[in-house]
Amino acid sequence: MANKLLTAALLWLCLLASAHAAPALVLGVVPYMSARKLATLYEPLRAGLERSLQQPVTLESAADYGFFLERTRQGRYDIIATSPYFGRLAQQEQDYQPLARPLADLEPLLVTRRNGIRELAQLRGQTVSTSDRLANLTLAAQRYLTQAGFIPGQHLVIHPTGSHANSLAALLGGESAAAIVSVSALHQLGGDTGSKIRILARLPHTTPLLYLGHKRLGSARLAQLQQRLLAFANDTPQGRAFSRDLNHGGLRPVSEQDMRVLDPYVRDLKGLLQ
């Protein structure tokens, strides 16, 4: 019995050593929140993938959306959790393959203070705060406001603040008349922010955050990674808690329709990058 236990222990140590000898996979998360908040939200996914793949997984982000987009283009990340427009661009031009998306759609909101402006017309001449100029919510809001007769830069100012938390802080502090945020971001921020704001407009729903893997991993590895992502988020207690905390509702494979609807916004994004 002692010999069997010793053999089992040695086998476990060999497997553990082998797993940690493998090169680490890098999970890159678009910087829509502070680095500390992203680390808290995505640590369960990092740890879950590390366990199921038996390979080290490290979590990274970037200083802002522009740096994240450049690092994605360079192939720095093996897996990305990224904004939908970045995800479509990554699929089309940066050698990434879609793996999964949340069950819940992205629900952009234009919000104001409880005692703030009462209607959209009052935005004229005002400042609207947002997380980043390249954020999908910013591009969606610019399209929405333009269609409503407001030309950003002429009829109002859209002011990037670095994160959703900063954007809402600017709103609540009186630095902006409205803020661009999403239902998921409000959920992830938690606290009592929801009681201090009022929805001025609900923008059209769209494809949410996307998970993609770099094609250098190979088709077999990408298929395994997709299966592990879906199994983690939908079938494990830790994954279901992760999905709940991010307001994902679980994960499912990405359809071609999910990606095609993003094309007009990708064109907008490319216009900003020129």
C-alpha positions as CSV (number, residue, x, y, z in Angstrom):
1,M,0.0,0.0,0.0
2,A,2.8,2.4,0.9
3,N,4.5,1.7,-2.4
4,K,1.2,2.4,-4.3
5,L,0.8,5.7,-2.4
6,L,4.4,6.7,-3.2
7,T,3.9,5.9,-6.8
8,A,0.7,7.9,-7.0
9,A,2.4,10.8,-5.3
10,L,5.3,10.7,-7.7
11,L,3.0,10.5,-10.7
12,W,1.1,13.6,-9.4
13,L,4.3,15.5,-8.9
14,C,5.4,14.6,-12.5
15,L,2.1,15.7,-13.9
16,L,2.3,19.0,-11.9
17,A,5.8,19.6,-13.0
18,S,4.9,18.9,-16.6
19,A,1.9,21.3,-16.5
20,H,4.1,24.1,-15.1
21,A,6.9,23.4,-17.6
22,A,4.5,24.3,-20.4
23,P,4.6,27.9,-21.6
24,A,2.0,30.1,-20.0
25,L,-1.0,31.2,-22.0
26,V,-1.7,34.9,-21.9
27,L,-5.4,35.9,-21.3
28,G,-5.8,39.6,-22.4
29,V,-8.8,41.6,-21.1
30,V,-9.8,44.9,-22.7
31,P,-9.3,47.7,-20.1
32,Y,-12.9,48.8,-19.7
33,M,-12.4,48.8,-15.9
34,S,-9.5,49.5,-13.6
35,A,-6.7,46.9,-13.5
36,R,-7.6,45.9,-10.0
37,K,-11.3,45.5,-10.9
38,L,-10.5,43.4,-14.0
39,A,-8.1,41.2,-11.9
40,T,-10.9,40.5,-9.4
41,L,-13.5,39.8,-12.1
42,Y,-11.4,37.6,-14.4
43,E,-9.3,35.7,-11.8
44,P,-11.9,32.9,-11.6
45,L,-11.7,32.4,-15.4
46,R,-7.9,32.5,-15.4
47,A,-7.7,29.9,-12.6
48,G,-10.4,27.7,-14.1
49,L,-8.6,27.6,-17.5
50,E,-5.3,26.9,-15.8
51,R,-6.8,23.9,-13.9
52,S,-8.7,22.5,-16.9
53,L,-5.9,23.0,-19.4
54,Q,-3.2,21.9,-16.9
55,Q,-1.1,24.8,-18.2
56,P,-0.2,28.2,-16.6
57,V,-2.4,31.1,-17.6
58,T,-1.5,34.7,-16.9
59,L,-3.9,37.6,-16.9
60,E,-2.9,40.9,-18.7
61,S,-4.6,44.1,-19.9
62,A,-3.2,47.4,-21.2
63,A,-3.1,51.1,-20.2
64,D,-6.0,51.9,-22.6
65,Y,-7.9,50.6,-25.6
66,G,-5.4,51.8,-28.1
67,F,-2.5,49.9,-26.4
68,F,-4.7,46.8,-26.0
69,L,-5.6,46.9,-29.7
70,E,-1.9,47.2,-30.7
71,R,-0.9,44.4,-28.4
72,T,-3.7,42.3,-29.9
73,R,-2.4,43.1,-33.4
74,Q,1.1,42.0,-32.3
75,G,-0.3,38.7,-31.1
76,R,0.8,39.3,-27.5
77,Y,-2.3,37.6,-26.2
78,D,-3.2,33.9,-26.7
79,I,-6.8,34.5,-25.6
80,I,-8.7,37.7,-25.5
81,A,-11.8,38.9,-23.8
82,T,-12.4,42.0,-25.8
83,S,-15.0,44.6,-27.0
84,P,-17.1,43.3,-29.9
85,Y,-15.7,45.8,-32.5
86,F,-12.1,44.8,-31.5
87,G,-13.1,41.2,-31.7
88,R,-14.5,41.5,-35.2
89,L,-11.3,43.3,-36.3
90,A,-9.2,40.6,-34.6
91,Q,-11.1,38.0,-36.5
92,Q,-10.8,39.7,-39.9
93,E,-7.2,41.1,-39.7
94,Q,-5.3,39.8,-36.7
95,D,-5.4,36.0,-36.8
96,Y,-7.9,35.4,-34.0
97,Q,-10.7,32.9,-34.0
98,P,-14.0,33.6,-32.2
99,L,-14.6,31.1,-29.3
100,A,-17.5,32.2,-27.1
101,R,-19.8,35.1,-26.2
102,P,-22.0,35.8,-23.3
103,L,-25.7,34.7,-23.5
104,A,-26.7,38.3,-22.6
105,D,-26.5,40.9,-25.3
106,L,-24.7,44.2,-24.8
107,E,-27.2,46.9,-23.6
108,P,-25.7,50.4,-24.0
109,L,-27.2,53.2,-21.9
110,L,-27.1,56.9,-21.9
111,V,-27.5,57.9,-18.3
112,T,-27.8,61.1,-16.3
113,R,-28.0,62.1,-12.6
114,R,-31.3,61.6,-10.8
115,N,-31.6,65.4,-10.7
116,G,-30.0,66.0,-14.1
117,I,-31.3,66.7,-17.5
118,R,-34.7,65.3,-18.3
119,E,-34.6,64.8,-22.1
120,L,-32.2,64.2,-24.9
121,A,-32.6,67.7,-26.4
122,Q,-31.0,69.2,-23.3
123,L,-27.6,67.5,-24.2
124,R,-26.9,70.3,-26.7
125,G,-23.8,72.1,-25.6
126,Q,-23.1,69.6,-22.8
127,T,-20.4,67.1,-22.1
128,V,-21.0,63.3,-22.2
129,S,-18.4,61.2,-20.4
130,T,-17.3,57.7,-21.5
131,S,-14.6,55.2,-20.8
132,D,-12.4,55.4,-23.9
133,R,-12.7,57.0,-27.3
134,L,-12.3,53.6,-29.0
135,A,-14.7,51.8,-26.7
136,N,-17.6,50.0,-28.4
137,L,-20.1,51.9,-26.2
138,T,-18.6,55.2,-27.3
139,L,-18.9,54.4,-31.0
140,A,-22.4,53.1,-30.5
141,A,-23.4,56.3,-28.7
142,Q,-21.8,58.5,-31.3
143,R,-23.9,56.8,-34.0
144,Y,-27.0,57.1,-31.9
145,L,-26.4,60.8,-31.1
146,T,-25.6,61.6,-34.7
147,Q,-28.8,60.0,-35.9
148,A,-30.6,62.0,-33.2
149,G,-29.2,65.2,-34.7
150,F,-26.2,65.8,-32.4
151,I,-22.8,65.9,-34.1
152,P,-20.1,65.1,-31.5
153,G,-17.5,67.9,-31.4
154,Q,-20.0,70.4,-32.7
155,H,-23.3,70.0,-30.7
156,L,-21.8,68.3,-27.7
157,V,-18.5,67.0,-26.3
158,I,-17.7,63.3,-25.7
159,H,-15.1,63.1,-23.0
160,P,-13.1,59.8,-22.4
161,T,-12.2,59.3,-18.8
162,G,-10.3,56.0,-18.8
163,S,-12.9,53.6,-17.3
164,H,-16.6,53.2,-16.6
165,A,-16.0,54.0,-13.0
166,N,-14.3,57.3,-13.9
167,S,-17.0,58.1,-16.4
168,L,-19.8,57.7,-13.8
169,A,-17.7,59.6,-11.3
170,A,-17.5,62.5,-13.7
171,L,-21.3,62.4,-14.2
172,L,-22.0,62.3,-10.4
173,G,-19.5,65.0,-9.8
174,G,-21.1,67.4,-12.2
175,E,-18.3,67.3,-14.8
176,S,-20.6,65.8,-17.4
177,A,-24.3,66.0,-18.1
178,A,-24.6,62.3,-19.1
179,A,-22.5,59.2,-19.3
180,I,-22.2,56.3,-21.7
181,V,-22.3,52.9,-19.9
182,S,-23.8,49.4,-20.2
183,V,-26.1,47.3,-18.1
184,S,-23.3,44.8,-17.6
185,A,-20.8,47.5,-16.5
186,L,-23.3,48.9,-14.0
187,H,-23.7,45.3,-12.7
188,Q,-20.0,44.7,-12.4
189,L,-19.3,48.0,-10.7
190,G,-21.9,47.2,-8.0
191,G,-22.4,49.6,-5.1
192,D,-25.2,52.1,-5.1
193,T,-24.4,53.9,-8.3
194,G,-27.7,52.6,-9.9
195,S,-29.7,54.5,-7.3
196,K,-28.0,57.8,-8.2
197,I,-28.5,57.7,-12.0
198,R,-31.5,57.7,-14.4
199,I,-31.6,56.2,-17.8
200,L,-31.9,59.0,-20.5
201,A,-31.9,56.6,-23.4
202,R,-31.5,52.9,-24.2
203,L,-29.4,52.3,-27.3
204,P,-29.9,49.2,-29.5
205,H,-28.7,45.9,-28.2
206,T,-25.7,44.4,-29.9
207,T,-23.2,41.5,-29.7
208,P,-21.4,41.7,-26.3
209,L,-17.9,41.1,-25.2
210,L,-16.2,38.4,-27.2
211,Y,-13.7,35.6,-26.3
212,L,-11.2,34.7,-29.1
213,G,-8.1,32.6,-29.4
214,H,-5.0,33.2,-31.6
215,K,-4.8,30.8,-34.6
216,R,-1.2,30.0,-33.7
217,L,-2.6,27.7,-31.0
218,G,-3.8,25.4,-33.8
219,S,-7.3,24.2,-34.6
220,A,-7.3,21.3,-32.1
221,R,-6.1,23.5,-29.3
222,L,-8.7,26.2,-30.1
223,A,-11.4,23.6,-30.2
224,Q,-10.3,22.4,-26.7
225,L,-10.1,25.9,-25.4
226,Q,-13.6,26.7,-26.6
227,Q,-15.0,23.5,-25.0
228,R,-13.2,24.4,-21.7
229,L,-14.5,28.0,-21.8
230,L,-18.1,26.8,-22.3
231,A,-17.8,24.0,-19.7
232,F,-16.3,26.4,-17.1
233,A,-18.9,29.1,-17.5
234,N,-22.0,26.9,-17.8
235,D,-21.2,23.7,-15.8
236,T,-19.1,24.6,-12.8
237,P,-20.0,26.5,-9.6
238,Q,-17.0,28.8,-10.0
239,G,-17.9,29.5,-13.7
240,R,-21.6,30.1,-12.9
241,A,-20.5,32.6,-10.2
242,F,-18.1,34.2,-12.7
243,S,-20.9,34.5,-15.3
244,R,-23.2,36.0,-12.7
245,D,-20.7,38.6,-11.5
246,L,-20.1,39.7,-15.1
247,N,-23.7,39.6,-16.0
248,H,-22.9,37.1,-18.8
249,G,-25.7,34.7,-18.2
250,G,-23.4,31.9,-19.3
251,L,-21.4,31.5,-22.6
252,R,-22.3,30.1,-26.0
253,P,-20.4,29.7,-29.3
254,V,-20.2,32.8,-31.5
255,S,-22.3,32.8,-34.7
256,E,-21.4,34.4,-38.0
257,Q,-24.4,36.7,-37.6
258,D,-23.0,37.9,-34.2
259,M,-19.9,39.0,-36.1
260,R,-21.5,40.4,-39.2
261,V,-23.7,42.9,-37.3
262,L,-20.5,44.5,-36.0
263,D,-19.2,45.5,-39.4
264,P,-20.6,49.1,-39.6
265,Y,-19.1,49.8,-36.2
266,V,-15.7,48.3,-37.3
267,R,-15.8,50.8,-40.2
268,D,-16.3,53.6,-37.7
269,L,-13.4,52.2,-35.6
270,K,-11.1,52.2,-38.6
271,G,-12.0,55.8,-39.3
272,L,-10.9,56.8,-35.8
273,L,-7.6,54.8,-36.2
274,Q,-6.6,56.5,-39.5
